[in-house]
């Protein structure tokens, strides 16, 4: 009995021990797997110029196989075709260490301990890695130039001495100069920082631009070294993020040693993963890559080599909703067509309301021009006479008149022969601007972009009206010599001046024919013929026609041969127009040069901004850059004004 009980106790203890062992192993297995898996993953290069697409990755572990990688491409599970590392392929690596040399690190012998640990890590780097070291004290100092002799670099690190201050940005700028220009090299800058940089002359923008230009990944460790509790230089986090690297914070010497070792391990190699991705230039590749516990998502343009981490930011397409069709290419096209048709329909309808029928000036004058025999109808039924529209027109005209530009609007409408009152034109202008805002908001979804579209529409409408007015005035000026010759011919044939003007108005084309018809209609209604012709000159702002009217007025007062006078005036105008044409031909080269020289600086700046935004943004983010931009605009304006003065010749 006792033997059986003892045996049962032994068996129970054995079973309990086995269960505890299994529990311990079960708890340790995930931890061990997690230790082997990379804890850091960043894709900083994508070569999608050909199949297969190759990814260059910073990883916490470079001992990875195809089976360890999970890929989700365009929402579907994919498979890596090849996995290797830069070291395995013998690709060259360059690392520049930038080390905070503030003498306050000597407390607790942290400075020497950290340097000794770094020296040991440098000695263990692979043969394909070249190393340089820059100290960041009160003055940046190159401790070792870029070299493959790791032992010499390690000795230089062990000999480093502390200094006042932490000129970290200056040291990073000096360190960026150490990298070579070889496009096949992978570059890393490993930074150790314990104090805030308050003495550097180099700016964050300058350092960031240079690192991005050279495709350098910033990695490093920040240590709580200042008494105010801050952890290193705060701007390092932004630099690491922009360049596709990372900063690891530490609060104890042990954490600092781990962070420095991890940053050095990450920066000393690259993981190269190939898969069948998107190489069509018209399409975008979306990828989620998982290795162990680490995962990263990117979006890249097909058919291109992308080496800027910010350009690989994942693009999240909105979830389809009730208006999902509108967001598709076909939906946008259909929306644009219907929106354009709606705007045209609205403009056509309002044009019919404001400018149709006999309510226009042209329609009313036609009754007295002899072209129609319609009787006057006191019961006009045009919609423009309704109370609502009439009130809106009155408000628009009152607004324009109060601000002093009603007369100018009426002049432009008269010159362009646009059959609208000033208030009606302003109403259509407001409607078009509002339609532009709505269309811009529908397509872009942003208030600012919609406002930009509305401003463009407003300027377009204004420019269109002014263009029509200028073109009509120019055509009128070109027809003036021919009109005077025709008028002189009618006078030689025995016509009186009113009869001659009436005959010419029916023979000559628009706009001269219309203006003469209007002037003769006004004369039939009792206005003096000279005043009617003077009204044409004022309406079209034509000094040449005013000159001809003055000649007619003087001749009627003092007498003389009017047809000879008109022929003389016509010949003078033809000769002057010929001279003006010669002047335009001679100054065309100067005008073209002014246009090219004026557009070259902003055009070149725009191209540089598209190609390398980080390089050009210094002009807009620094005080000196803003001053230089302002001086450039001022000097460019002075130069253009001077060139315009030189090439402008009044005839």
KAZI-V161340 format. One record per helix or strand. SS is the DSSP state (~ for helix, > for strand). FROM is the first residue (numbers start at 1). TO is the last residue. If there is no record, write none. Layout:
BEGIN
ss: [SS;SS]
from: [FROM;FROM]
to: [TO;TO]
END
This chain:
BEGIN
ss: [~;>;>;~;>;>;>;>;>;~;>;>;~;>;~;>;~;>;~;>;~;>;>;>;>;~;~;~;~;~;~;~;~;~;~;~;~;~;~;~;~;~;~]
from: [2;41;53;66;69;76;80;93;102;103;129;140;150;163;168;186;204;216;235;246;253;271;284;294;305;309;324;329;357;361;383;387;406;422;447;497;512;529;543;562;613;618;623]
to: [36;47;59;68;73;78;85;100;102;123;136;147;158;163;176;193;213;223;243;250;267;275;291;301;306;312;327;355;359;366;385;402;415;444;492;507;524;539;558;611;616;621;647]
END
